[in-house]
């Protein structure tokens, strides 16, 4: 009978709770907010989703690492999540698209992983107490300064009031014409004339941009801090507001005035996803609030209040729009069937709408892709 390996990683919660496990990926220490994700696929897409800036992700699904990693599945150039915590040590990769095992990929990108953790217990703690502030350390010799580790977790200042969109947005504008992955050729390329869309990058996932291109949009991406004048200089026929991390109220200090000016001076269709949804809601006069533990997964039921249809969606957010603060003329269109929180709005008299969930999936179901086509149709 083999001996249990000595721990080489430790996760410390701000309340002093400790979890030990086996480290993989990079060595060192990081602090963040801890959230859990219930998706059964797409760990690489999750780790590279800019919306996870400032967070460590614990995966409730145990088979992490089983399809390895590859450059095609990155949602941005490198991992953004601070680290990952999993039930088992990473599974050996077994997939025809694999280019690198998960552990070496994390190490190359400077991200810490930890296996051998009772993720059910950890998830219950997050549900009951809210998303905790944590410190995660990987030390191959197994020596940890517990007092310093707990102090580091308590010293993390959290996501409330944090504008993280500036940290993950693009440095300059660029064009996007790559379309969604399809068998057997992989990613395609949009060609021909199409309505011009300016996409504001608050931390945009690549697959969102692919979905816009696949729906027939000529996409130009601008940084999060773009002004209304810079947006309109591209003579767009529609404006898209992307997903992103951090506190929407903090990002709204510069994003909301731009959106309000677009709404006040033009009749352009506007479509927002996730943080973009929250930015639009703030611009229309609503408010946002921090959630207890947020929604992170690929199996969230959302009801379309206009049609009565229930869609299974992908979600990743720790803040939500307070539906009680929606002003007259702004209609709630979607709600979560888990907790009744707001998942969509639209203006009553204009093609301006947004959703909290991710219709581009990646990972997740594609029930909500029609929203991209609705946006394309509004520009017609």
ROTORKOL-11640 format. One record per residue: residue in one letter; y, z, x of N, C-alpha, C in turn. Coordinates in steps of 0.2 Angstrom, whole numbers, padded with zeros to 4 digits, always signed. Example, Ala and Ser with C-alpha at 12.3 -4.5 7.8 and 13.67 -1.06 7.14 Angstrom:
<rs>
a-0028+0039+0066-0022+0039+0062-0016+0039+0066 s-0011+0035+0064-0005+0036+0068+0000+0039+0064 
</rs>
This chain:
<rs>
x-0006+0000+0004+0000+0000+0000+0006+0000+0004 x+0011-0005+0003+0017-0005+0008+0022+0000+0006 x+0025+0002+0011+0031+0007+0010+0037+0004+0006 x+0040+0008+0002+0046+0005-0001+0052+0004+0004 x+0055-0001+0005+0060-0003+0010+0066+0002+0009 x+0068+0004+0015+0074+0008+0015+0080+0005+0012 x+0085+0008+0008+0090+0004+0005+0095+0002+0011 x+0098-0004+0010+0103-0007+0014+0109-0009+0010 x+0109-0007+0004+0116-0008+0000+0117-0002-0005 x+0123-0001-0006+0125+0005-0010+0131+0003-0015 x+0130+0004-0021+0135+0003-0026+0138+0010-0029 x+0144+0011-0028+0147+0017-0030+0152+0016-0035 x+0151+0020-0041+0156+0019-0047+0161+0025-0045 x+0167+0024-0048+0172+0028-0047+0171+0035-0050 x+0166+0036-0055+0164+0043-0057+0159+0046-0052 x+0158+0043-0047+0153+0046-0042+0146+0044-0043 x+0144+0040-0048+0137+0038-0049+0136+0033-0043 x+0130+0033-0040+0127+0029-0035+0121+0025-0037 x+0121+0019-0035+0115+0015-0035+0113+0012-0028 x+0107+0013-0026+0105+0010-0020+0100+0004-0021 x+0100+0000-0016+0096-0006-0017+0096-0010-0010 x+0093-0016-0010+0092-0020-0004+0098-0025-0004 x+0102-0025+0001+0107-0030+0002+0105-0037+0004 x+0109-0042+0002+0108-0049+0004+0115-0052+0004 x+0115-0058+0007+0122-0061+0008+0126-0058+0013 x+0132-0058+0012+0137-0055+0018+0136-0048+0018 x+0138-0045+0024+0138-0038+0025+0145-0036+0025 x+0146-0029+0024+0153-0026+0023+0154-0023+0017 x+0160-0022+0015+0161-0018+0008+0167-0022+0004 x+0166-0021-0002+0171-0024-0007+0172-0020-0013 x+0178-0020-0016+0180-0016-0022+0182-0021-0027 x+0180-0019-0033+0181-0023-0039+0180-0019-0045 x+0181-0023-0051+0179-0021-0058+0172-0023-0058 x+0167-0020-0061+0160-0022-0063+0159-0024-0070 x+0157-0030-0071+0155-0032-0077+0148-0035-0077 x+0145-0036-0083+0138-0038-0084+0138-0045-0087 x+0133-0049-0085+0133-0056-0088+0126-0057-0091 x+0125-0059-0097+0118-0060-0100+0115-0067-0100 x+0119-0071-0096+0116-0078-0096+0109-0078-0092 x+0105-0083-0094+0098-0084-0091+0098-0089-0086 x+0104-0093-0086+0104-0098-0081+0111-0098-0078 x+0113-0102-0073+0119-0103-0070+0122-0098-0066 x+0118-0094-0062+0122-0089-0058+0126-0092-0053 x+0125-0098-0050+0130-0101-0045+0136-0103-0049 x+0136-0106-0055+0142-0108-0059+0146-0101-0060 x+0143-0096-0062+0146-0090-0063+0149-0087-0057 x+0146-0087-0051+0149-0084-0045+0155-0088-0043 x+0155-0095-0045+0161-0099-0043+0166-0100-0048 x+0165-0097-0054+0170-0097-0059+0176-0093-0057 x+0182-0096-0057+0188-0092-0055+0190-0087-0060 x+0187-0087-0066+0189-0081-0070+0186-0075-0068 x+0181-0075-0063+0178-0069-0061+0182-0066-0055 x+0188-0068-0053+0192-0065-0048+0193-0058-0049 x+0192-0054-0044+0192-0046-0044+0187-0043-0048 x+0181-0046-0049+0175-0043-0052+0169-0044-0048 x+0164-0039-0049+0157-0040-0047+0153-0041-0053 x+0148-0045-0052+0144-0047-0058+0137-0044-0058 x+0135-0040-0062+0128-0038-0063+0124-0042-0068 x+0119-0045-0066+0115-0050-0070+0110-0046-0074 x+0110-0047-0080+0104-0044-0084+0098-0048-0084 x+0098-0054-0082+0092-0058-0081+0089-0057-0074 x+0083-0056-0074+0080-0054-0067+0079-0059-0062 x+0078-0065-0064+0076-0071-0060+0082-0074-0057 x+0085-0071-0052+0091-0074-0049+0090-0077-0043 x+0091-0083-0041+0090-0086-0035+0084-0092-0036 x+0081-0092-0042+0076-0096-0043+0077-0104-0042 x+0083-0106-0043+0084-0113-0042+0089-0114-0036 x+0090-0109-0032+0094-0110-0026+0101-0112-0027 x+0104-0115-0023+0111-0117-0024+0112-0125-0022 x+0117-0128-0024+0119-0135-0022+0126-0136-0023 x+0129-0140-0019+0136-0142-0020+0138-0144-0026 x+0134-0148-0030+0136-0151-0036+0137-0146-0042 x+0134-0140-0041+0135-0135-0046+0141-0130-0045 x+0145-0130-0040+0150-0126-0039+0156-0128-0044 x+0159-0122-0047+0164-0123-0052+0171-0123-0048 x+0171-0121-0042+0177-0122-0038+0174-0122-0031 x+0178-0122-0026+0176-0124-0019+0172-0119-0016 x+0173-0112-0018+0169-0107-0015+0168-0101-0020 x+0163-0096-0019+0163-0091-0024+0169-0087-0025 x+0171-0085-0031+0177-0081-0032+0175-0074-0034 x+0169-0073-0038+0167-0066-0039+0166-0063-0033 x+0167-0056-0033+0167-0052-0026+0160-0051-0024 x+0155-0051-0029+0148-0050-0027+0144-0050-0033 x+0137-0049-0032+0132-0049-0037+0128-0043-0036 x+0125-0040-0042+0120-0035-0042+0115-0037-0047 x+0108-0037-0044+0103-0040-0048+0097-0035-0048 x+0092-0036-0053+0086-0032-0054+0082-0033-0048 x+0080-0039-0046+0075-0040-0040+0079-0043-0035 x+0075-0043-0029+0078-0047-0023+0078-0054-0025 x+0083-0058-0022+0083-0065-0025+0076-0069-0024 x+0075-0072-0030+0069-0076-0030+0069-0082-0026 x+0063-0084-0023+0063-0090-0018+0065-0096-0023 x+0069-0101-0020+0071-0107-0024+0066-0112-0025 x+0065-0114-0031+0060-0119-0032+0063-0124-0037 x+0067-0129-0035+0070-0134-0039+0072-0140-0035 x+0071-0146-0037+0072-0152-0034+0079-0153-0031 x+0084-0150-0034+0091-0150-0032+0093-0145-0027 x+0089-0141-0025+0091-0135-0021+0093-0138-0014 x+0098-0135-0011+0101-0137-0005+0101-0131+0000 x+0101-0125-0003+0102-0119+0001+0099-0113-0003 x+0096-0108+0000+0094-0102-0004+0100-0098-0005 x+0100-0094-0011+0105-0090-0013+0108-0085-0008 x+0104-0081-0004+0106-0077+0001+0110-0080+0006 x+0108-0085+0010+0112-0088+0015+0118-0091+0012 x+0118-0094+0006+0124-0097+0003+0129-0091+0002 x+0127-0085-0001+0132-0080-0001+0135-0078+0005 x+0130-0077+0010+0133-0075+0017+0138-0080+0020 x+0137-0086+0019+0141-0091+0022+0148-0091+0018 x+0148-0088+0012+0154-0088+0008+0157-0081+0008 x+0154-0076+0012+0157-0070+0013+0157-0065+0007 x+0151-0066+0003+0150-0063-0004+0144-0058-0003 x+0145-0052-0006+0139-0047-0005+0135-0048-0011 x+0128-0047-0010+0123-0046-0015+0119-0040-0014 x+0116-0038-0020+0112-0032-0020+0107-0032-0025 x+0100-0031-0022+0095-0032-0027+0091-0025-0027 x+0086-0025-0032+0082-0019-0033+0086-0013-0037 x+0090-0015-0041+0094-0011-0045+0091-0011-0053 x+0091-0005-0056+0090-0005-0063+0096-0007-0067 x+0096-0014-0068+0102-0017-0071+0103-0015-0078 x+0097-0013-0081+0098-0011-0088+0102-0004-0089 x+0100+0001-0084+0104+0007-0084+0111+0005-0082 x+0112+0001-0078+0119-0001-0076+0123-0004-0082 x+0120-0008-0085+0123-0012-0091+0124-0007-0097 x+0120-0002-0098+0121+0003-0103+0127+0007-0101 x+0128+0009-0095+0134+0013-0092+0140+0009-0093 x+0140+0002-0092+0146-0002-0093+0148-0002-0101 x+0143-0003-0105+0144-0003-0112+0147+0004-0115 x+0144+0009-0112+0146+0016-0115+0153+0018-0112 x+0154+0017-0106+0160+0019-0102+0166+0014-0101 x+0164+0008-0102+0169+0003-0101+0168+0000-0094 x+0171-0006-0092+0170-0009-0086+0172-0004-0080 x+0168-0002-0076+0170+0003-0071+0173+0000-0064 x+0177+0004-0061+0179+0002-0054+0174+0004-0049 x+0172-0001-0045+0166+0001-0040+0168-0001-0033 x+0164+0001-0029+0164-0001-0022+0156-0003-0020 x+0155-0009-0017+0149-0011-0015+0149-0012-0008 x+0144-0010-0005+0143-0010+0003+0136-0013+0005 x+0136-0017+0009+0129-0020+0012+0129-0018+0019 x+0125-0014+0021+0124-0012+0028+0117-0012+0031 x+0115-0017+0035+0108-0017+0037+0105-0011+0040 x+0109-0007+0043+0106+0000+0045+0105+0005+0040 x+0107+0004+0034+0106+0009+0029+0111+0015+0029 x+0116+0015+0033+0120+0021+0034+0126+0020+0030 x+0128+0025+0025+0134+0024+0021+0138+0030+0021 x+0144+0030+0021+0149+0035+0020+0150+0036+0013 x+0146+0040+0010+0147+0040+0002+0154+0042+0000 x+0156+0047+0003+0163+0050+0001+0168+0044+0002 x+0168+0041+0007+0173+0035+0008+0172+0029+0003 x+0165+0028+0001+0163+0023-0003+0166+0025-0011 x+0165+0031-0013+0167+0033-0019+0175+0033-0019 x+0178+0035-0014+0185+0035-0013+0188+0028-0014 x+0184+0023-0011+0186+0016-0011+0186+0013-0019 x+0181+0015-0022+0180+0014-0029+0186+0016-0033 x+0188+0023-0032+0193+0026-0036+0200+0023-0034 x+0200+0020-0028+0207+0017-0026+0208+0010-0028 x+0203+0007-0031+0204+0000-0034+0209+0001-0040 x+0214-0003-0040+0219-0002-0045+0218-0006-0051 x+0212-0009-0052+0210-0013-0058+0214-0019-0060 x+0212-0022-0066+0214-0029-0068+0220-0028-0072 x+0222-0023-0075+0227-0022-0080+0234-0023-0076 x+0238-0028-0078+0244-0029-0075+0244-0034-0069 x+0238-0036-0068+0237-0041-0062+0237-0048-0064 x+0242-0052-0061+0242-0059-0061+0237-0062-0056 x+0231-0064-0057+0227-0067-0053+0226-0074-0053 x+0230-0077-0058+0230-0084-0058+0233-0088-0052 x+0238-0084-0050+0242-0087-0044+0237-0087-0038 x+0232-0083-0037+0227-0083-0032+0222-0088-0032 x+0221-0091-0038+0215-0096-0038+0217-0103-0041 x+0224-0104-0042+0226-0110-0044+0226-0115-0039 x+0227-0121-0040+0228-0126-0035+0235-0126-0032 x+0235-0128-0025+0241-0128-0021+0246-0133-0023 x+0243-0139-0026+0247-0145-0028+0244-0149-0033 x+0247-0153-0036+0244-0157-0041+0239-0162-0039 x+0235-0164-0043+0230-0169-0041+0227-0172-0048 x+0224-0178-0047+0221-0182-0053+0214-0180-0053 x+0211-0181-0059+0204-0179-0060+0201-0185-0064 x+0195-0188-0062+0192-0193-0066+0184-0193-0066 x+0181-0187-0063+0174-0186-0064+0172-0184-0070 x+0167-0187-0073+0164-0185-0080+0158-0181-0079 x+0155-0178-0085+0150-0174-0085+0143-0177-0082 x+0139-0172-0079+0133-0174-0076+0128-0176-0081 x+0125-0182-0080+0120-0185-0084+0114-0188-0080 x+0108-0187-0083+0102-0190-0080+0102-0197-0081 x+0100-0201-0076+0098-0199-0069+0103-0200-0064 x+0109-0202-0066+0114-0204-0061+0119-0198-0058 x+0118-0192-0062+0123-0187-0060+0130-0188-0063 x+0135-0186-0059+0141-0186-0062+0144-0193-0062 x+0148-0195-0067+0151-0202-0068+0158-0202-0066 x+0161-0207-0068+0168-0208-0067+0171-0211-0073 x+0177-0208-0075+0180-0211-0081+0184-0217-0079 x+0184-0223-0083+0188-0229-0081+0191-0231-0087 x+0196-0236-0086+0200-0239-0091+0206-0234-0093 x+0210-0237-0098+0216-0234-0101+0214-0228-0105 x+0218-0223-0104+0216-0216-0108+0223-0213-0109 x+0223-0208-0114+0229-0204-0115+0230-0199-0109 x+0236-0198-0107+0238-0194-0101+0238-0187-0103 x+0234-0183-0100+0234-0176-0101+0236-0172-0095 x+0241-0167-0095+0242-0163-0090+0238-0156-0091 x+0234-0154-0086+0230-0148-0087+0233-0143-0082 x+0235-0137-0085+0238-0132-0081+0232-0128-0078 x+0232-0127-0072+0226-0124-0068+0228-0116-0067 x+0225-0112-0072+0226-0105-0071+0219-0102-0067 x+0215-0107-0065+0209-0105-0063+0203-0110-0066 x+0205-0116-0066+0201-0121-0070+0194-0122-0067 x+0189-0122-0071+0182-0124-0069+0182-0131-0069 x+0178-0134-0064+0177-0141-0064+0174-0144-0070 x+0170-0141-0073+0166-0144-0079+0171-0144-0085 x+0176-0140-0085+0181-0141-0090+0185-0148-0089 x+0187-0149-0083+0190-0155-0081+0185-0161-0083 x+0179-0161-0081+0174-0166-0082+0174-0167-0090 x+0174-0162-0094+0173-0163-0101+0179-0167-0104 x+0185-0165-0101+0191-0169-0103+0191-0176-0101 x+0188-0177-0095+0187-0184-0093+0182-0188-0098 x+0177-0184-0099+0171-0187-0103+0174-0189-0110 x+0178-0185-0113+0181-0186-0119+0186-0191-0120 x+0188-0194-0114+0192-0200-0113+0199-0198-0112 x+0200-0193-0107+0207-0191-0105+0209-0193-0098 x+0215-0195-0097+0217-0197-0090+0220-0190-0088 x+0217-0186-0083+0219-0180-0082+0223-0179-0075 x+0228-0176-0076+0232-0173-0070+0233-0166-0070 x+0231-0163-0065+0231-0155-0064+0237-0153-0061 x+0240-0148-0064+0246-0145-0060+0245-0137-0059 x+0248-0134-0054+0247-0127-0053+0249-0123-0059 x+0247-0117-0059+0249-0112-0064+0256-0111-0065 x+0260-0111-0060+0267-0110-0060+0271-0116-0062 x+0268-0121-0064+0272-0127-0066+0277-0126-0071 x+0283-0129-0071+0288-0128-0076+0287-0133-0082 x+0290-0132-0087+0290-0137-0092+0293-0144-0090 x+0298-0144-0086+0301-0150-0083+0296-0154-0079 x+0292-0150-0075+0287-0153-0071+0281-0156-0075 x+0279-0153-0080+0274-0155-0085+0276-0162-0088 x+0282-0161-0091+0285-0167-0095+0286-0173-0090 x+0288-0172-0084+0289-0177-0079+0283-0182-0079 x+0277-0180-0080+0271-0184-0080+0270-0188-0087 x+0275-0187-0091+0275-0191-0098+0268-0190-0101 x+0266-0184-0102+0259-0183-0105+0259-0184-0113 x+0253-0186-0115+0252-0186-0122+0248-0180-0125 x+0247-0175-0120+0244-0169-0122+0244-0164-0116 x+0244-0158-0118+0244-0153-0113+0238-0148-0114 x+0234-0147-0108+0229-0142-0108+0230-0136-0104 x+0228-0130-0107+0229-0124-0103+0222-0121-0102 x+0221-0120-0095+0214-0119-0093+0212-0111-0093 x+0206-0110-0092+0203-0103-0091+0206-0100-0084 x+0205-0094-0083+0207-0090-0077+0206-0083-0078 x+0208-0079-0072+0207-0072-0072+0213-0068-0073 x+0212-0061-0073+0217-0056-0073+0220-0055-0080 x+0225-0051-0080+0229-0049-0086+0233-0055-0089 x+0232-0057-0095+0236-0062-0098+0243-0061-0098 x+0245-0054-0099+0252-0052-0100+0255-0053-0093 x+0252-0052-0088+0255-0053-0081+0256-0060-0080 x+0251-0064-0081+0252-0072-0080+0257-0075-0085 x+0258-0072-0090+0262-0074-0096+0269-0074-0094 x+0271-0070-0089+0278-0069-0087+0281-0076-0085 x+0277-0080-0082+0280-0087-0080+0276-0092-0084 x+0270-0091-0087+0267-0096-0091+0270-0097-0098 x+0271-0091-0101+0273-0091-0108+0280-0095-0109 x+0285-0094-0105+0291-0098-0105+0290-0105-0105 x+0285-0107-0100+0284-0114-0100+0281-0117-0106 x+0276-0113-0109+0273-0116-0115+0277-0116-0121 x+0282-0111-0122+0286-0110-0127+0291-0116-0127 x+0293-0118-0121+0298-0124-0120+0294-0130-0122 x+0288-0131-0120+0284-0137-0123+0284-0137-0130 x+0282-0131-0133+0282-0131-0141+0288-0132-0144 x+0294-0130-0141+0300-0130-0144+0303-0137-0144 x+0302-0141-0138+0305-0147-0137+0301-0153-0138 x+0294-0153-0139+0290-0158-0140+0286-0157-0146 x+0282-0162-0148+0277-0161-0153+0270-0163-0150 x+0269-0162-0144+0263-0164-0140+0257-0159-0143 x+0251-0162-0143+0245-0158-0144+0244-0154-0138 x+0242-0147-0140+0241-0142-0135+0234-0139-0136 x+0230-0139-0131+0223-0136-0131+0222-0131-0126 x+0220-0125-0127+0219-0120-0122+0212-0117-0123 x+0209-0115-0117+0203-0111-0117+0203-0105-0113 x+0200-0099-0115+0200-0093-0112+0207-0090-0110 x+0209-0090-0104+0215-0087-0102+0221-0092-0105 x+0219-0098-0105+0224-0103-0109+0225-0102-0116 x+0219-0099-0119+0220-0097-0126+0224-0091-0127 x+0224-0086-0122+0228-0080-0122+0235-0082-0121 x+0236-0087-0116+0243-0089-0115+0246-0092-0121 x+0243-0096-0124+0245-0099-0130+0247-0094-0136 x+0242-0089-0137+0244-0084-0142+0250-0080-0140 x+0251-0078-0134+0257-0075-0131+0263-0079-0133 x+0263-0085-0131+0268-0090-0132+0270-0090-0140 x+0265-0089-0144+0267-0090-0151+0269-0083-0154 x+0268-0078-0150+0271-0071-0153+0266-0066-0154 x+0259-0067-0152+0254-0062-0153+0254-0058-0146 x+0249-0053-0146+0248-0049-0141+0241-0049-0138 x+0240-0047-0132+0233-0046-0129+0231-0039-0128 x+0225-0037-0128+0223-0031-0126+0217-0031-0121 x+0216-0026-0117+0210-0025-0113+0204-0023-0117 x+0198-0026-0116+0192-0024-0120+0188-0019-0116 x+0184-0016-0119+0180-0010-0116+0176-0013-0110 x+0172-0018-0112+0168-0021-0107+0168-0029-0107 x+0172-0031-0111+0172-0039-0111+0166-0042-0114 x+0167-0049-0114+0161-0053-0116+0160-0058-0110 x+0153-0058-0108+0151-0062-0102+0144-0064-0103 x+0143-0070-0105+0136-0073-0106+0136-0079-0109 x+0130-0082-0110+0129-0089-0113+0126-0089-0120 x+0126-0083-0123+0123-0083-0130+0127-0079-0135 x+0133-0080-0135+0138-0077-0140+0139-0081-0146 x+0137-0078-0152+0138-0081-0158+0146-0081-0160 x+0148-0087-0162+0155-0087-0164+0155-0091-0171 x+0159-0088-0176+0160-0092-0182+0166-0095-0183 x+0165-0102-0184+0171-0106-0186+0173-0104-0193 x+0179-0101-0194+0181-0099-0201+0183-0105-0205 x+0185-0111-0202+0187-0116-0206+0181-0120-0209 x+0175-0120-0206+0169-0123-0208+0163-0119-0210 x+0164-0112-0208+0158-0108-0209+0152-0109-0204 x+0153-0113-0200+0148-0115-0195+0148-0109-0190 x+0142-0107-0187+0141-0103-0182+0139-0107-0176 x+0142-0106-0170+0141-0109-0164+0139-0104-0159 x+0133-0105-0155+0132-0101-0149+0136-0103-0143 x+0139-0099-0140+0144-0101-0135+0143-0097-0128 x+0147-0100-0123+0147-0096-0117+0154-0093-0117 x+0154-0086-0114+0160-0083-0114+0161-0079-0107 x+0167-0078-0105+0169-0074-0100+0176-0072-0100 x+0177-0066-0103+0184-0063-0103+0183-0055-0104 x+0188-0052-0101+0189-0045-0102+0195-0043-0106 x+0199-0048-0108+0205-0046-0112+0204-0051-0118 x+0207-0049-0124+0207-0053-0130+0213-0053-0134 x+0214-0058-0138+0220-0058-0142+0219-0054-0148 x+0224-0050-0149+0224-0045-0155+0226-0049-0161 x+0221-0050-0165+0222-0055-0171+0227-0051-0176 x+0228-0045-0176+0232-0042-0181+0239-0043-0179 x+0241-0046-0173+0247-0048-0171+0249-0055-0172 x+0245-0059-0174+0246-0066-0175+0252-0067-0180 x+0257-0071-0178+0262-0072-0183+0261-0077-0189 x+0265-0077-0194+0265-0082-0199+0265-0089-0196 x+0261-0093-0199+0260-0100-0196+0255-0101-0191 x+0252-0095-0189+0247-0096-0184+0240-0093-0187 x+0235-0097-0187+0229-0096-0191+0223-0094-0186 x+0220-0089-0188+0214-0087-0184+0208-0092-0186 x+0205-0095-0182+0200-0101-0183+0193-0099-0181 x+0192-0094-0176+0185-0092-0174+0185-0085-0173 x+0180-0082-0174+0179-0074-0173+0172-0073-0170 x+0171-0068-0165+0165-0066-0162+0161-0063-0168 x+0154-0065-0168+0150-0061-0173+0147-0055-0170 x+0148-0054-0163+0146-0047-0160+0151-0042-0162 x+0157-0043-0162+0162-0037-0163+0168-0039-0167 x+0168-0045-0170+0174-0047-0174+0180-0049-0170 x+0180-0049-0164+0186-0050-0160+0188-0058-0161 x+0194-0059-0159+0197-0066-0160+0194-0071-0155 x+0192-0077-0157+0190-0082-0153+0193-0089-0154 x+0198-0089-0158+0202-0095-0159+0208-0095-0163 x+0213-0099-0162+0219-0100-0166+0221-0107-0167 x+0225-0108-0172+0228-0115-0172+0235-0114-0176 x+0240-0118-0174+0246-0118-0178+0244-0122-0185 x+0248-0119-0190+0246-0122-0197+0248-0129-0198 x+0254-0131-0194+0257-0138-0196+0257-0142-0190 x+0253-0141-0184+0254-0145-0178+0247-0145-0175 x+0245-0150-0171+0239-0150-0167+0239-0146-0161 x+0240-0140-0162+0241-0135-0156+0235-0129-0158 x+0230-0129-0153+0225-0124-0155+0221-0122-0148 x+0217-0117-0149+0214-0114-0143+0208-0110-0145 x+0204-0109-0140+0198-0105-0141+0197-0100-0135 x+0194-0094-0137+0192-0089-0132+0186-0091-0128 x+0181-0094-0131+0175-0096-0128+0175-0102-0124 x+0170-0104-0121+0170-0110-0116+0166-0116-0119 x+0169-0121-0122+0166-0126-0125+0162-0131-0120 x+0165-0130-0113+0162-0134-0108+0155-0131-0105 x+0153-0125-0108+0147-0121-0106+0147-0121-0098 x+0142-0123-0095+0141-0123-0087+0142-0116-0085 x+0137-0111-0086+0131-0112-0090+0132-0111-0097 x+0127-0113-0101+0128-0111-0108+0126-0117-0113 x+0126-0116-0119+0125-0121-0124+0131-0126-0125 x+0130-0131-0128+0136-0136-0129+0138-0137-0136 x+0137-0132-0140+0139-0132-0147+0146-0134-0149 x+0150-0132-0144+0157-0132-0145+0161-0138-0142 x+0157-0143-0139+0160-0148-0136+0165-0152-0140 x+0164-0152-0147+0168-0156-0151+0175-0154-0151 x+0177-0149-0148+0184-0147-0147+0188-0151-0142 x+0184-0154-0137+0187-0159-0132+0189-0165-0136 x+0184-0167-0140+0185-0173-0144+0190-0172-0149 x+0191-0166-0152+0196-0165-0157+0203-0166-0153 x+0204-0163-0147+0210-0164-0143+0211-0171-0142 x+0206-0175-0140+0207-0182-0139+0209-0186-0145 x+0207-0184-0151+0208-0187-0157+0216-0185-0159 x+0218-0179-0157+0225-0177-0159+0230-0181-0155 x+0228-0184-0149+0233-0188-0145+0233-0195-0148 x+0228-0197-0152+0228-0204-0154+0233-0204-0160 
</rs>
